[in-house]
Amino acid sequence: MRPIRRGDRGPAVAEIRTILVIIGLLPEPAVGVEYDADTETAVRTFQQSRGLSVDGQVGDETWRALDAARWRLGQRALYQAVSEPLVGDDVRQLQERLLEMGYDVGRADSVYGGSTARAVAQFQREVGLASDGSCGPATVNALRRLGRKVVGGRPQLLRETAAFHASGPALVGKRIVVDPGHGGPDDLGVVVPDGPLRWTEADLAFDIALRLEGRLAAAGMRVNLTRGPNPAETMSNRQRAKLANDLGADLLISIHLDGHPNPAADGVATYHYGSLSGGVTSTVGERLAGLVQREIVARAGMRNCQTHPKSWDVLRLTRMPAVRVDAGYLTSPVDRARLVDPLFRERVVEAIMAAVQRMYYPVEVDVPTGSIDVSKLRATTAAAAGAR
Ligand SMILES: [Zn+2]
């Protein structure tokens, strides 16, 4: 095709001028079908800004760049088209925003390919949208809401994400460290007297951890607890993190209960590594925290006290994705009545189990919160292992 240039007239010129107006290089209105001096200046500016050869003419390459430049994120639905991938500045904006937030989209190349679709699906799942990998109005709104809060290049955390994905989709053979909080003679955590008895965070956290260990091991994971039921000495969180590092764990889940002077405080909260000021968070840990939180709220019906970034030792010093769940307030009569019931603790364990499983599901087969039948886990993971 002959380049369109100074002096040309016609519908193609009108379209070029329209795009130049959209991207702010020509003043409105875009009437005119003539490639005049202003058009040529605008095209030169555009070419310069895009690193194209600056000749003031619209050949194939400049046309493709102009055609891509007309799109702003949110103006059209984006999806992975198999035959001819969608290309545009809106795709690049989407990719850059996802990269900023720590999602692995590969390069921001303006092409809506497989890695972009997977990153969109992962983002959708984390914010509770239907995880279809396409970017429609709901996803754009969620990106606008969250994009400004979560910023900052996070190369080391992207590496963590990459390492996690490289470790494969199956639970089988993964090593998980389950850390019951507190324990030992000097550290019982939250203690609440109950007539002649007393309930302690250390004991209940250990019971939950032990149940979780059984479930995870049955699913083919290699599980380590950081402590036994009655450790002779108190173990610091620093020591717990070191233990998990030394074991080369793939995940760490720390189990605590909360306490508050006000008995009205109740609910479940999950924590991942991050600092509120620095914008640094653990992408994979953040995702696991979100899954744990949502599954517990859905399955156990506790108040949702959300997920939060923290720089506590057990989250900061661990080299694998790590979360700490505070599974209710022992000081709340409501939560306590539930937590002392072994059947309820079993539901909490099932919820954590489902969250761990969802971490390792490929995005395409993820399921809605609360829907995994944990009893079928063994069959599912065995099939996944066999398929590899
Ligand atoms: Zn605690």
Residues whose N, C-alpha, C, O or C-beta is under 5 A from the ligand:
A	BS01	ZN	G181 G189 H256 L257
